[in-house]
């Protein structure tokens, strides 16, 4: 499984980052997320700690992230 990003659909809401950080640290912390949204360009990057769990995909309402099997 791999997570594919579509930055053109990103709105910068940061839901993916908050869901990621809460999953692994039990805190809502943008700096602790394993996915990073860079503004104002709306680029989507994953850190080396990302394990492709898909939590970010589950919380993206805009289709900017999807799981490719």
Backbone as XML, in Angstrom:
<?xml version="1.0"?>
<chain id="A" units="angstrom">
  <residue number="1" name="UNK">
    <atom name="N" x="0.841" y="-1.175" z="0.000"/>
    <atom name="CA" x="0.000" y="0.000" z="0.000"/>
    <atom name="C" x="0.889" y="1.242" z="0.000"/>
  </residue>
  <residue number="2" name="UNK">
    <atom name="N" x="0.485" y="2.211" z="-0.784"/>
    <atom name="CA" x="1.220" y="3.473" z="-0.873"/>
    <atom name="C" x="0.223" y="4.621" z="-0.886"/>
  </residue>
  <residue number="3" name="UNK">
    <atom name="N" x="0.585" y="5.721" z="-0.273"/>
    <atom name="CA" x="-0.268" y="6.901" z="-0.267"/>
    <atom name="C" x="0.162" y="7.815" z="-1.398"/>
  </residue>
  <residue number="4" name="UNK">
    <atom name="N" x="-0.807" y="8.186" z="-2.215"/>
    <atom name="CA" x="-0.567" y="9.071" z="-3.344"/>
    <atom name="C" x="-1.194" y="10.422" z="-3.018"/>
  </residue>
  <residue number="5" name="UNK">
    <atom name="N" x="-0.471" y="11.493" z="-3.308"/>
    <atom name="CA" x="-0.991" y="12.831" z="-3.027"/>
    <atom name="C" x="-1.399" y="13.542" z="-4.312"/>
  </residue>
  <residue number="6" name="UNK">
    <atom name="N" x="-2.404" y="14.382" z="-4.173"/>
    <atom name="CA" x="-2.895" y="15.236" z="-5.256"/>
    <atom name="C" x="-2.928" y="16.665" z="-4.709"/>
  </residue>
  <residue number="7" name="UNK">
    <atom name="N" x="-1.776" y="17.325" z="-4.683"/>
    <atom name="CA" x="-1.687" y="18.640" z="-4.043"/>
    <atom name="C" x="-2.629" y="19.684" z="-4.638"/>
  </residue>
  <residue number="8" name="UNK">
    <atom name="N" x="-3.030" y="19.514" z="-5.877"/>
    <atom name="CA" x="-3.943" y="20.477" z="-6.495"/>
    <atom name="C" x="-5.325" y="20.459" z="-5.836"/>
  </residue>
  <residue number="9" name="UNK">
    <atom name="N" x="-5.631" y="19.398" z="-5.084"/>
    <atom name="CA" x="-6.909" y="19.298" z="-4.381"/>
    <atom name="C" x="-6.812" y="19.721" z="-2.916"/>
  </residue>
  <residue number="10" name="UNK">
    <atom name="N" x="-5.611" y="19.975" z="-2.441"/>
    <atom name="CA" x="-5.386" y="20.322" z="-1.037"/>
    <atom name="C" x="-5.895" y="21.731" z="-0.751"/>
  </residue>
  <residue number="11" name="UNK">
    <atom name="N" x="-6.590" y="21.872" z="0.392"/>
    <atom name="CA" x="-7.093" y="23.178" z="0.807"/>
    <atom name="C" x="-6.274" y="23.767" z="1.959"/>
  </residue>
  <residue number="12" name="UNK">
    <atom name="N" x="-5.320" y="22.993" z="2.476"/>
    <atom name="CA" x="-4.502" y="23.461" z="3.580"/>
    <atom name="C" x="-5.189" y="23.380" z="4.932"/>
  </residue>
  <residue number="13" name="UNK">
    <atom name="N" x="-6.192" y="22.532" z="5.063"/>
    <atom name="CA" x="-6.948" y="22.452" z="6.325"/>
    <atom name="C" x="-6.159" y="21.772" z="7.452"/>
  </residue>
  <residue number="14" name="UNK">
    <atom name="N" x="-5.148" y="21.012" z="7.112"/>
    <atom name="CA" x="-4.256" y="20.337" z="8.067"/>
    <atom name="C" x="-4.905" y="19.185" z="8.848"/>
  </residue>
  <residue number="15" name="UNK">
    <atom name="N" x="-6.100" y="18.755" z="8.453"/>
    <atom name="CA" x="-6.760" y="17.621" z="9.131"/>
    <atom name="C" x="-5.879" y="16.377" z="9.076"/>
  </residue>
  <residue number="16" name="UNK">
    <atom name="N" x="-5.229" y="16.151" z="7.950"/>
    <atom name="CA" x="-4.375" y="14.975" z="7.797"/>
    <atom name="C" x="-3.232" y="15.003" z="8.808"/>
  </residue>
  <residue number="17" name="UNK">
    <atom name="N" x="-2.626" y="16.170" z="8.983"/>
    <atom name="CA" x="-1.511" y="16.310" z="9.913"/>
    <atom name="C" x="-1.969" y="16.120" z="11.357"/>
  </residue>
  <residue number="18" name="UNK">
    <atom name="N" x="-3.116" y="16.664" z="11.702"/>
    <atom name="CA" x="-3.625" y="16.522" z="13.063"/>
    <atom name="C" x="-4.001" y="15.075" z="13.361"/>
  </residue>
  <residue number="19" name="UNK">
    <atom name="N" x="-4.616" y="14.391" z="12.398"/>
    <atom name="CA" x="-4.972" y="12.983" z="12.593"/>
    <atom name="C" x="-3.722" y="12.127" z="12.748"/>
  </residue>
  <residue number="20" name="UNK">
    <atom name="N" x="-2.713" y="12.411" z="11.958"/>
    <atom name="CA" x="-1.454" y="11.673" z="12.033"/>
    <atom name="C" x="-0.793" y="11.862" z="13.391"/>
  </residue>
  <residue number="21" name="UNK">
    <atom name="N" x="-0.673" y="13.087" z="13.813"/>
    <atom name="CA" x="0.006" y="13.338" z="15.088"/>
    <atom name="C" x="-0.760" y="12.716" z="16.245"/>
  </residue>
  <residue number="22" name="UNK">
    <atom name="N" x="-2.083" y="12.792" z="16.219"/>
    <atom name="CA" x="-2.867" y="12.215" z="17.316"/>
    <atom name="C" x="-2.741" y="10.687" z="17.340"/>
  </residue>
  <residue number="23" name="UNK">
    <atom name="N" x="-2.682" y="10.075" z="16.175"/>
    <atom name="CA" x="-2.547" y="8.617" z="16.090"/>
    <atom name="C" x="-1.275" y="8.138" z="16.773"/>
  </residue>
  <residue number="24" name="UNK">
    <atom name="N" x="-0.191" y="8.869" z="16.603"/>
    <atom name="CA" x="1.106" y="8.390" z="17.099"/>
    <atom name="C" x="1.588" y="9.044" z="18.392"/>
  </residue>
  <residue number="25" name="UNK">
    <atom name="N" x="1.018" y="10.200" z="18.754"/>
    <atom name="CA" x="1.486" y="10.859" z="19.977"/>
    <atom name="C" x="0.360" y="11.143" z="20.974"/>
  </residue>
  <residue number="26" name="UNK">
    <atom name="N" x="-0.878" y="10.912" z="20.552"/>
    <atom name="CA" x="-2.065" y="11.228" z="21.366"/>
    <atom name="C" x="-2.159" y="12.721" z="21.676"/>
  </residue>
  <residue number="27" name="UNK">
    <atom name="N" x="-1.556" y="13.535" z="20.806"/>
    <atom name="CA" x="-1.626" y="14.985" z="20.903"/>
    <atom name="C" x="-1.868" y="15.544" z="19.502"/>
  </residue>
  <residue number="28" name="UNK">
    <atom name="N" x="-2.626" y="16.626" z="19.439"/>
    <atom name="CA" x="-2.798" y="17.315" z="18.172"/>
    <atom name="C" x="-1.642" y="18.291" z="18.022"/>
  </residue>
  <residue number="29" name="UNK">
    <atom name="N" x="-0.665" y="17.916" z="17.205"/>
    <atom name="CA" x="0.546" y="18.721" z="17.046"/>
    <atom name="C" x="1.017" y="18.652" z="15.601"/>
  </residue>
  <residue number="30" name="UNK">
    <atom name="N" x="0.958" y="19.783" z="14.919"/>
    <atom name="CA" x="1.395" y="19.798" z="13.520"/>
    <atom name="C" x="2.855" y="19.399" z="13.382"/>
  </residue>
  <residue number="31" name="UNK">
    <atom name="N" x="3.673" y="19.769" z="14.334"/>
    <atom name="CA" x="5.102" y="19.454" z="14.242"/>
    <atom name="C" x="5.385" y="17.966" z="14.448"/>
  </residue>
  <residue number="32" name="UNK">
    <atom name="N" x="4.467" y="17.239" z="15.070"/>
    <atom name="CA" x="4.671" y="15.805" z="15.322"/>
    <atom name="C" x="4.129" y="14.919" z="14.208"/>
  </residue>
  <residue number="33" name="UNK">
    <atom name="N" x="3.471" y="15.499" z="13.224"/>
    <atom name="CA" x="2.879" y="14.718" z="12.136"/>
    <atom name="C" x="3.943" y="14.147" z="11.213"/>
  </residue>
  <residue number="34" name="UNK">
    <atom name="N" x="3.620" y="13.010" z="10.630"/>
    <atom name="CA" x="4.523" y="12.353" z="9.682"/>
    <atom name="C" x="4.230" y="12.757" z="8.247"/>
  </residue>
  <residue number="35" name="UNK">
    <atom name="N" x="3.236" y="13.593" z="8.088"/>
    <atom name="CA" x="2.912" y="14.198" z="6.796"/>
    <atom name="C" x="3.036" y="15.702" z="6.987"/>
  </residue>
  <residue number="36" name="UNK">
    <atom name="N" x="3.544" y="16.380" z="5.990"/>
    <atom name="CA" x="3.754" y="17.832" z="6.080"/>
    <atom name="C" x="3.108" y="18.515" z="4.883"/>
  </residue>
  <residue number="37" name="UNK">
    <atom name="N" x="2.289" y="19.508" z="5.182"/>
    <atom name="CA" x="1.683" y="20.338" z="4.144"/>
    <atom name="C" x="2.434" y="21.657" z="4.146"/>
  </residue>
  <residue number="38" name="UNK">
    <atom name="N" x="2.999" y="22.001" z="3.017"/>
    <atom name="CA" x="3.772" y="23.245" z="2.905"/>
    <atom name="C" x="2.897" y="24.299" z="2.217"/>
  </residue>
  <residue number="39" name="UNK">
    <atom name="N" x="2.719" y="25.408" z="2.907"/>
    <atom name="CA" x="1.931" y="26.507" z="2.364"/>
    <atom name="C" x="2.858" y="27.645" z="1.987"/>
  </residue>
  <residue number="40" name="UNK">
    <atom name="N" x="2.576" y="28.495" z="1.047"/>
    <atom name="CA" x="1.329" y="28.602" z="0.313"/>
    <atom name="C" x="1.283" y="27.762" z="-0.957"/>
  </residue>
  <residue number="41" name="UNK">
    <atom name="N" x="2.286" y="26.956" z="-1.219"/>
    <atom name="CA" x="2.325" y="26.165" z="-2.458"/>
    <atom name="C" x="1.416" y="24.950" z="-2.413"/>
  </residue>
  <residue number="42" name="UNK">
    <atom name="N" x="0.993" y="24.532" z="-1.206"/>
    <atom name="CA" x="0.192" y="23.319" z="-1.021"/>
    <atom name="C" x="0.919" y="22.073" z="-1.516"/>
  </residue>
  <residue number="43" name="UNK">
    <atom name="N" x="2.166" y="21.939" z="-1.136"/>
    <atom name="CA" x="2.889" y="20.709" z="-1.431"/>
    <atom name="C" x="2.679" y="19.742" z="-0.274"/>
  </residue>
  <residue number="44" name="UNK">
    <atom name="N" x="2.659" y="18.459" z="-0.584"/>
    <atom name="CA" x="2.421" y="17.414" z="0.405"/>
    <atom name="C" x="3.644" y="16.517" z="0.431"/>
  </residue>
  <residue number="45" name="UNK">
    <atom name="N" x="4.245" y="16.388" z="1.616"/>
    <atom name="CA" x="5.435" y="15.552" z="1.771"/>
    <atom name="C" x="5.244" y="14.622" z="2.955"/>
  </residue>
  <residue number="46" name="UNK">
    <atom name="N" x="5.912" y="13.492" z="2.912"/>
    <atom name="CA" x="5.865" y="12.527" z="4.006"/>
    <atom name="C" x="7.263" y="12.403" z="4.598"/>
  </residue>
  <residue number="47" name="UNK">
    <atom name="N" x="7.349" y="12.329" z="5.927"/>
    <atom name="CA" x="8.649" y="12.177" z="6.579"/>
    <atom name="C" x="9.102" y="10.726" z="6.465"/>
  </residue>
  <residue number="48" name="UNK">
    <atom name="N" x="10.338" y="10.475" z="6.839"/>
    <atom name="CA" x="10.868" y="9.111" z="6.822"/>
    <atom name="C" x="10.164" y="8.209" z="7.832"/>
  </residue>
  <residue number="49" name="UNK">
    <atom name="N" x="9.505" y="8.801" z="8.826"/>
    <atom name="CA" x="8.780" y="8.020" z="9.828"/>
    <atom name="C" x="7.414" y="7.541" z="9.349"/>
  </residue>
  <residue number="50" name="UNK">
    <atom name="N" x="6.947" y="8.029" z="8.230"/>
    <atom name="CA" x="5.637" y="7.623" z="7.707"/>
    <atom name="C" x="5.658" y="6.128" z="7.391"/>
  </residue>
  <residue number="51" name="UNK">
    <atom name="N" x="4.626" y="5.419" z="7.887"/>
    <atom name="CA" x="4.537" y="3.979" z="7.617"/>
    <atom name="C" x="3.358" y="3.636" z="6.711"/>
  </residue>
  <residue number="52" name="UNK">
    <atom name="N" x="2.796" y="4.643" z="6.030"/>
    <atom name="CA" x="1.681" y="4.453" z="5.100"/>
    <atom name="C" x="0.462" y="3.814" z="5.750"/>
  </residue>
  <residue number="53" name="UNK">
    <atom name="N" x="0.161" y="4.202" z="6.989"/>
    <atom name="CA" x="-0.980" y="3.619" z="7.700"/>
    <atom name="C" x="-2.314" y="4.046" z="7.096"/>
  </residue>
  <residue number="54" name="UNK">
    <atom name="N" x="-2.365" y="5.216" z="6.473"/>
    <atom name="CA" x="-3.581" y="5.689" z="5.833"/>
    <atom name="C" x="-4.479" y="6.556" z="6.693"/>
  </residue>
  <residue number="55" name="UNK">
    <atom name="N" x="-4.076" y="6.873" z="7.926"/>
    <atom name="CA" x="-4.906" y="7.733" z="8.776"/>
    <atom name="C" x="-5.111" y="9.101" z="8.135"/>
  </residue>
  <residue number="56" name="UNK">
    <atom name="N" x="-4.100" y="9.615" z="7.491"/>
    <atom name="CA" x="-4.220" y="10.916" z="6.830"/>
    <atom name="C" x="-5.258" y="10.864" z="5.704"/>
  </residue>
  <residue number="57" name="UNK">
    <atom name="N" x="-5.275" y="9.751" z="4.988"/>
    <atom name="CA" x="-6.221" y="9.573" z="3.888"/>
    <atom name="C" x="-7.654" y="9.551" z="4.421"/>
  </residue>
  <residue number="58" name="UNK">
    <atom name="N" x="-7.865" y="8.854" z="5.526"/>
    <atom name="CA" x="-9.193" y="8.761" z="6.134"/>
    <atom name="C" x="-9.741" y="10.121" z="6.528"/>
  </residue>
  <residue number="59" name="UNK">
    <atom name="N" x="-8.879" y="11.055" z="6.857"/>
    <atom name="CA" x="-9.315" y="12.353" z="7.341"/>
    <atom name="C" x="-9.237" y="13.472" z="6.299"/>
  </residue>
  <residue number="60" name="UNK">
    <atom name="N" x="-8.904" y="13.143" z="5.083"/>
    <atom name="CA" x="-8.864" y="14.140" z="4.007"/>
    <atom name="C" x="-10.229" y="14.185" z="3.319"/>
  </residue>
  <residue number="61" name="UNK">
    <atom name="N" x="-10.930" y="15.298" z="3.502"/>
    <atom name="CA" x="-12.269" y="15.459" z="2.922"/>
    <atom name="C" x="-12.237" y="15.889" z="1.452"/>
  </residue>
  <residue number="62" name="UNK">
    <atom name="N" x="-11.070" y="16.235" z="0.930"/>
    <atom name="CA" x="-10.999" y="16.866" z="-0.369"/>
    <atom name="C" x="-10.357" y="16.026" z="-1.471"/>
  </residue>
  <residue number="63" name="UNK">
    <atom name="N" x="-9.982" y="14.793" z="-1.142"/>
    <atom name="CA" x="-9.402" y="13.913" z="-2.152"/>
    <atom name="C" x="-7.963" y="14.221" z="-2.493"/>
  </residue>
  <residue number="64" name="UNK">
    <atom name="N" x="-7.281" y="14.941" z="-1.627"/>
    <atom name="CA" x="-5.871" y="15.269" z="-1.879"/>
    <atom name="C" x="-4.963" y="14.082" z="-1.574"/>
  </residue>
  <residue number="65" name="UNK">
    <atom name="N" x="-5.478" y="13.090" z="-0.839"/>
    <atom name="CA" x="-4.713" y="11.902" z="-0.501"/>
    <atom name="C" x="-5.542" y="10.669" z="-0.830"/>
  </residue>
  <residue number="66" name="UNK">
    <atom name="N" x="-4.880" y="9.646" z="-1.337"/>
    <atom name="CA" x="-5.574" y="8.384" z="-1.595"/>
    <atom name="C" x="-4.607" y="7.217" z="-1.427"/>
  </residue>
  <residue number="67" name="UNK">
    <atom name="N" x="-5.175" y="6.066" z="-1.125"/>
    <atom name="CA" x="-4.367" y="4.862" z="-0.975"/>
    <atom name="C" x="-4.328" y="4.137" z="-2.307"/>
  </residue>
  <residue number="68" name="UNK">
    <atom name="N" x="-3.134" y="3.862" z="-2.762"/>
    <atom name="CA" x="-2.941" y="3.088" z="-3.989"/>
    <atom name="C" x="-2.469" y="1.709" z="-3.581"/>
  </residue>
  <residue number="69" name="UNK">
    <atom name="N" x="-3.189" y="0.687" z="-3.985"/>
    <atom name="CA" x="-2.844" y="-0.680" z="-3.594"/>
    <atom name="C" x="-2.052" y="-1.396" z="-4.647"/>
  </residue>
</chain>
